[in-house]
Amino acid sequence: MSSPSLVELAEQVCSWAGDDEQVEVYVGRGRETQIRVYEGAVEKLATADSAGVGIRVVRDHRQGFAYAGTLDEAILAETLADARDNAAFGDPDEALGLAIPDGVAVPPLDLFRPGLADFATEAKVDLALELERAVRGADARIVGLEACDYEDGSTETAVVTTTGIRVESAETYCYLSADALATVGDETQTGFWFSLGRQPDELDAAACAAEVAVRATRMLGATKPASARTTVVLDPFVTAQFLGLFGFALSGEQVLKGRSFLADRMGETVGAPVLTLVEDPTNALAMSATGTDGEGLATRRVPLLDAGVLAGFVHDSYTARRLGSASTGSAVRGFSSTPSVGTRALALTPGDRSPEQLLDDVGDGVLIASVAGLHSGVNPVSGDFSTGAEGIRIVGGALTEPLREFTIASTLQRMLADVQAVGNDIAWLPMGAAGVSLVVADVSLSGR
């Protein structure tokens, strides 16, 4: 007899629910492989399997939660009993309750590659070794690698509730990444890049190595710039990091907690007209795409900024009830946690100018190649930020001398308003946002 599916397991637990309670069962399992090579040999090889269940019980507007790292039937019953016990000690809250089907259909996304399970470990090691060789051969100034990795994983989840939700989803991913050391004289710089896919034949070691080499060598000879106010062009990777900050501010959960500088500004102009921002986990190009959220509702495209106007926030069922809105299918979680609000696939609508054209339009400024400590340098309530950065000076529309040991500072509000242009080079990265070149005027650069 075959083992029950994840949905069948979740349905079994829900069948044990009492008439006076709501029960939600989130079941998940996954497999992950991590490989690191060093100087032509395997330095690390690890494979891990995980499985578990998270159960929420809501009774009398009180919520209880419990989880277990196994799918054993006896443990499932114990976990439900623990969740019931915990509900008895919960604080009453009229907004507490499970998600209710809202009629939005689950998008038919192709995110799972069954062939990943059959791809031999030796072949995965070969991919990592191929990348290491390609990086070392890309530029004579590259003297070594801090890391050269292959990683993949598959996840399967199911959510069943007594309110009528019954969904399942599955995704796979894999990527190559390298962090290289480039040296001239006694100076050493580093450069990192990656290649993403859902199965190994989608990875491109040669293209990854070429980008690693560019990023490792372009900062050699960098100097500390003079302080100034200047126009900056954000590298796509940097833009994606900033979008993560805006996604935090656009969360209904942060609005409830008084931690968003965008609270109470719905319908107002908060950014430049060139800015249209959406959250779209139904875009299969995003490695974090998924058809269902952590409460079992269908994910969907959520407009956040429309030509600079604040068009919406992301919500789960709880924040939607508290704020008089509707869930946007934006609950995120694992089996060991209750749902919270989060973004998975933020993206700016790209413009019609290439990165080279943007540099030409800017004339003089600074390309911000990387930032350090961005999240710790931001006040989410005031929007103030100050972060360490490295970059390349732009003179007459061309990249010239590399720059380091400076900070850039502004406010997120002013940054939104000062965006001059969005590039056409949108690219999905190993994070919850797409990257794109972004031109921002009047940024404070503090150096010497």
C-alpha positions in Angstrom: 0.0 0.0 0.0 1.4 3.4 -0.9 1.9 6.1 1.7 -0.7 8.8 2.0 0.0 12.1 0.1 0.6 15.3 2.0 -2.9 16.4 1.3 -4.3 13.2 2.6 -2.3 13.5 5.8 -3.6 17.0 6.3 -7.2 16.0 5.6 -6.9 13.2 8.2 -5.9 15.7 10.9 -8.6 18.1 9.9 -11.1 15.2 10.2 -10.3 15.2 14.0 -11.5 18.7 14.4 -14.3 19.5 16.9 -17.4 21.3 16.0 -16.4 24.4 18.1 -13.0 24.9 16.5 -11.2 25.9 13.3 -8.2 23.7 12.3 -5.5 24.4 9.8 -2.9 21.8 8.9 0.2 22.8 7.0 2.4 19.8 5.9 5.7 20.1 4.2 8.7 18.1 3.2 11.9 18.8 1.3 15.3 17.8 0.2 18.4 19.9 -0.1 21.9 19.3 -1.4 24.9 21.6 -0.7 28.3 21.1 -2.4 31.4 23.2 -2.0 34.7 22.6 -3.9 38.1 24.0 -3.3 41.2 23.7 -5.5 39.7 20.8 -7.6 38.4 18.7 -4.7 35.2 18.5 -2.7 35.4 20.4 0.5 31.8 19.9 1.6 28.9 17.7 0.5 25.7 17.6 2.5 22.3 16.3 1.8 19.4 16.9 4.2 15.8 15.7 4.2 13.1 17.4 6.2 9.4 16.9 6.9 6.9 18.3 9.4 3.5 19.6 10.2 2.3 22.8 11.7 -1.2 22.9 13.2 -3.3 26.0 14.1 -6.4 25.8 16.2 -8.7 28.8 16.6 -11.5 28.6 19.2 -13.4 31.4 20.8 -11.1 33.9 19.0 -8.1 32.4 20.7 -5.3 30.8 18.6 -3.0 27.9 19.5 -0.2 26.5 17.4 2.1 23.5 17.6 4.4 21.7 15.2 6.4 18.6 14.8 9.3 17.5 12.6 7.8 14.2 11.6 4.7 13.0 9.8 4.1 10.0 12.0 0.3 9.6 12.6 0.7 9.3 16.4 2.7 12.5 16.5 0.1 14.2 14.3 -2.6 13.5 16.9 -0.3 14.7 19.7 0.5 17.9 17.8 -3.2 18.7 17.4 -3.7 18.1 21.1 -0.8 20.5 21.9 -2.3 23.2 19.6 -5.7 22.9 21.4 -4.0 23.2 24.7 -2.1 26.3 23.6 -5.3 27.9 22.3 -6.7 27.8 25.8 -3.9 30.2 26.9 -4.0 32.5 23.9 -5.2 36.1 24.2 -8.7 36.7 22.6 -8.6 38.7 19.4 -11.7 39.2 17.2 -9.5 39.2 14.0 -8.1 35.8 14.7 -9.3 33.1 12.3 -8.2 30.9 9.4 -8.3 32.0 5.8 -11.5 31.5 3.9 -11.6 30.6 0.2 -11.9 33.8 -1.8 -12.6 32.5 -5.2 -9.2 33.3 -6.7 -7.9 30.4 -8.7 -4.5 28.9 -8.0 -2.3 29.8 -11.0 -1.0 26.9 -13.1 2.7 27.4 -12.5 5.4 25.0 -13.8 7.8 25.2 -10.9 8.7 21.5 -10.2 11.3 19.5 -12.2 11.0 15.8 -11.2 14.3 15.1 -13.0 16.2 16.9 -10.3 15.9 13.9 -8.0 17.6 11.7 -10.7 20.5 14.1 -11.3 23.6 12.2 -9.9 25.6 13.7 -7.1 28.8 13.2 -9.2 27.3 15.4 -11.9 26.5 18.1 -9.4 30.1 18.0 -8.1 31.3 18.3 -11.8 29.2 21.4 -12.2 30.8 23.1 -9.2 34.3 22.0 -10.4 33.6 23.4 -13.9 32.6 26.7 -12.3 35.8 26.8 -10.3 38.0 26.1 -13.3 36.1 28.8 -15.3 36.5 31.4 -12.7 40.2 30.7 -12.3 40.7 30.9 -16.0 38.7 34.1 -16.5 41.3 36.6 -15.5 45.0 36.3 -14.6 44.4 38.5 -11.5 42.1 36.0 -9.9 44.3 34.1 -7.4 41.7 32.0 -5.6 38.1 31.5 -4.5 36.6 32.1 -1.1 33.7 29.8 -2.1 32.5 27.9 -5.1 29.2 26.2 -4.5 26.4 24.1 -6.0 23.1 23.9 -4.2 19.7 22.5 -5.0 16.4 21.7 -3.3 12.9 20.6 -3.7 9.9 21.4 -1.5 6.4 20.0 -1.4 3.6 21.5 0.8 -0.1 21.0 1.4 -2.6 23.2 3.3 -6.0 21.9 4.4 -8.4 23.7 6.7 -11.8 23.2 8.2 -12.9 26.4 6.4 -12.7 24.7 3.0 -9.1 25.2 1.8 -7.4 22.2 0.2 -4.2 22.9 -1.8 -0.8 21.5 -2.6 2.3 22.9 -4.3 5.8 21.8 -5.3 8.9 23.6 -6.4 12.5 22.9 -7.3 15.5 25.1 -7.5 19.3 24.9 -8.1 22.1 27.4 -8.4 25.8 27.8 -8.8 27.7 30.6 -7.1 31.3 31.7 -6.7 33.1 34.3 -4.6 36.6 35.0 -6.1 39.7 36.8 -4.9 41.5 39.2 -7.3 44.9 40.6 -6.5 47.3 43.3 -7.8 50.4 43.8 -5.7 49.3 43.7 -2.0 45.7 44.7 -2.8 42.9 42.1 -2.8 39.3 42.5 -3.9 36.4 40.0 -4.0 33.6 39.4 -6.4 30.5 37.2 -6.2 27.9 36.0 -8.7 25.6 33.1 -9.4 23.5 31.2 -12.0 19.9 30.1 -11.2 17.6 27.5 -12.5 15.0 24.9 -11.6 17.1 22.0 -12.9 20.8 21.7 -13.5 20.8 22.0 -17.3 19.5 25.6 -16.9 22.7 26.6 -15.2 25.4 28.5 -17.1 28.8 28.1 -15.4 30.7 30.1 -18.1 28.4 33.1 -17.9 28.6 33.0 -14.1 32.4 32.8 -14.1 32.6 35.8 -16.5 30.5 37.9 -14.2 32.4 36.8 -11.1 35.6 37.9 -12.8 34.3 41.3 -13.7 33.0 41.9 -10.2 36.2 40.7 -8.5 38.6 42.8 -10.6 36.6 46.0 -11.2 37.3 47.4 -7.7 41.1 46.9 -7.9 42.9 50.2 -7.3 39.8 51.8 -5.6 40.3 55.0 -3.6 38.2 56.9 -1.1 36.2 59.6 -2.8 35.6 63.2 -1.5 32.2 63.8 0.1 29.5 65.2 -2.3 25.9 65.1 -3.2 25.6 63.3 -6.5 23.5 61.2 -8.8 23.9 57.5 -8.4 23.1 54.5 -10.5 22.3 51.4 -8.5 23.6 48.1 -9.7 20.7 45.6 -10.2 21.8 43.6 -7.1 21.7 46.8 -5.0 18.3 47.8 -6.3 16.9 44.4 -5.3 18.2 44.9 -1.8 16.5 48.3 -1.6 13.3 46.8 -2.9 13.4 44.4 0.0 13.3 47.4 2.3 10.3 48.9 0.5 8.6 45.5 0.6 9.0 45.6 4.4 7.4 49.0 4.5 4.5 47.8 2.3 3.6 45.0 4.6 0.2 45.2 6.4 1.9 43.7 9.4 4.3 46.6 9.7 1.5 49.1 9.2 -0.3 47.5 12.2 2.9 47.7 14.3 3.5 51.3 13.4 6.8 50.5 11.7 6.0 51.6 8.1 6.8 55.1 6.8 4.1 54.5 4.2 1.2 54.0 6.6 -1.8 56.2 6.0 -0.5 57.3 2.5 -2.7 55.1 0.3 -3.6 56.8 -2.9 -0.9 59.5 -2.5 2.1 60.1 -4.7 5.0 58.7 -2.8 7.5 58.2 -5.7 8.6 59.3 -9.1 6.3 58.8 -12.0 8.7 56.2 -13.5 8.1 53.9 -10.6 5.6 51.1 -10.9 6.1 48.3 -8.4 4.3 45.0 -8.2 4.5 41.9 -6.0 3.9 38.9 -8.3 4.7 35.4 -6.9 2.8 34.0 -10.0 5.8 35.0 -12.2 7.6 31.8 -12.8 10.9 33.6 -13.5 11.2 34.3 -9.8 12.9 31.5 -7.9 10.6 32.3 -5.0 7.4 31.9 -7.1 4.6 29.8 -5.8 1.0 29.2 -6.6 -0.3 29.2 -3.0 0.6 31.2 0.1 1.2 30.0 3.7 -2.6 29.9 4.4 -3.5 28.1 1.3 -4.9 31.0 -0.7 -3.9 31.5 -4.3 -1.0 33.9 -4.8 -1.7 36.8 -7.2 -0.3 39.9 -8.8 -0.5 42.8 -6.3 0.0 46.4 -7.5 2.0 48.4 -4.9 3.1 51.5 -6.7 1.4 52.8 -9.8 3.4 55.5 -11.6 4.6 56.6 -8.2 1.2 56.5 -6.4 0.8 54.1 -3.5 -1.7 51.5 -4.7 -1.7 48.9 -2.0 -0.1 46.8 0.8 0.4 43.1 1.0 -1.8 41.2 3.6 -2.4 37.9 5.1 -5.9 37.1 6.5 -5.2 38.5 9.9 -3.8 41.9 8.8 -6.6 42.2 6.3 -9.2 41.8 9.0 -7.5 44.2 11.3 -7.2 46.9 8.6 -10.5 46.3 6.8 -9.0 44.9 3.7 -8.7 41.5 2.0 -5.8 39.1 1.9 -3.5 39.4 -1.1 -2.3 35.8 -0.8 0.9 37.1 0.9 1.2 34.8 4.0 4.6 33.3 4.3 5.7 30.5 6.6 7.3 27.1 7.1 5.7 24.2 9.0 7.4 25.4 12.3 5.8 28.8 12.3 2.5 30.6 12.0 1.8 32.7 8.9 3.1 36.2 8.7 3.0 38.8 5.9 5.8 38.8 3.4 6.8 39.5 -0.2 8.3 36.9 -2.5 8.7 38.5 -6.0 8.9 42.3 -6.0 9.7 43.8 -9.4 9.8 47.3 -10.9 8.4 47.7 -14.4 11.5 48.2 -16.5 12.1 51.2 -18.6 13.4 51.5 -22.2 17.0 52.5 -21.5 20.0 50.1 -21.4 22.5 50.4 -18.6 24.9 52.1 -21.0 22.3 54.6 -22.0 21.5 55.4 -18.4 25.2 56.1 -17.7 25.3 58.4 -20.8 22.2 60.2 -19.6 23.7 60.7 -16.1 27.0 62.1 -17.4 28.8 62.4 -14.0 27.9 60.4 -10.9 28.7 57.1 -9.2 27.7 53.6 -10.0 26.9 51.9 -6.6 28.3 48.4 -7.1 27.6 47.0 -3.6 26.3 48.1 -0.2 27.1 46.7 3.2 24.8 46.5 6.3 21.9 47.9 4.5 19.2 46.5 6.8 21.0 47.6 10.0 21.5 51.1 8.6 17.8 51.8 7.9 15.1 53.2 10.3 11.9 51.6 9.0 9.7 54.2 10.7 11.5 57.4 9.7 12.9 56.0 6.4 16.4 57.3 7.2 19.2 55.2 5.9 23.0 55.3 5.8 25.0 52.4 4.5 28.6 51.6 3.5 29.2 51.2 -0.2 31.6 50.6 -3.0 31.3 51.8 -6.6 32.8 53.3 -9.7 32.9 56.9 -10.7 31.0 57.9 -13.8 32.6 60.7 -15.9 31.1 61.8 -19.2 28.8 58.8 -19.2 31.7 56.3 -18.8 32.8 54.2 -15.9 36.2 55.3 -14.7 38.0 54.9 -11.3 36.8 52.5 -8.6 35.7 54.0 -5.3 35.5 52.4 -1.8 35.2 53.3 1.9 32.3 55.7 1.6 28.7 55.8 2.7 25.5 56.8 0.9 22.7 58.4 2.9 19.2 59.7 2.3 15.7 58.7 3.3 13.6 56.1 1.6 10.9 58.7 1.0 13.3 61.0 -0.8 14.9 58.1 -2.7 11.5 57.2 -4.1 10.9 60.7 -5.2 14.4 61.2 -6.6 14.4 58.2 -9.0 15.1 59.5 -12.4 15.0 56.4 -14.6 14.6 52.6 -14.5 16.7 50.5 -16.8 15.6 47.7 -19.1 18.0 45.1 -17.6 15.5 43.4 -15.2 16.9 40.2 -13.8 15.7 37.7 -11.2 18.1 37.1 -8.4 18.4 34.7 -5.5 16.2 36.8 -3.3 12.6 38.0 -3.2 13.0 40.9 -5.7 14.2 41.4 -9.2 17.2 43.6 -9.9 17.3 46.4 -12.4 19.5 49.5 -12.9 18.1 52.5 -11.1 19.1 56.2 -11.4 18.6 58.2 -8.2 19.5 61.9 -8.0 20.8 63.9 -5.1 22.2 61.2 -2.8 24.6 62.2 -0.1 28.0 60.5 -0.5 30.3 60.7 2.5 34.0 59.9 1.9 37.1 61.9 2.9 
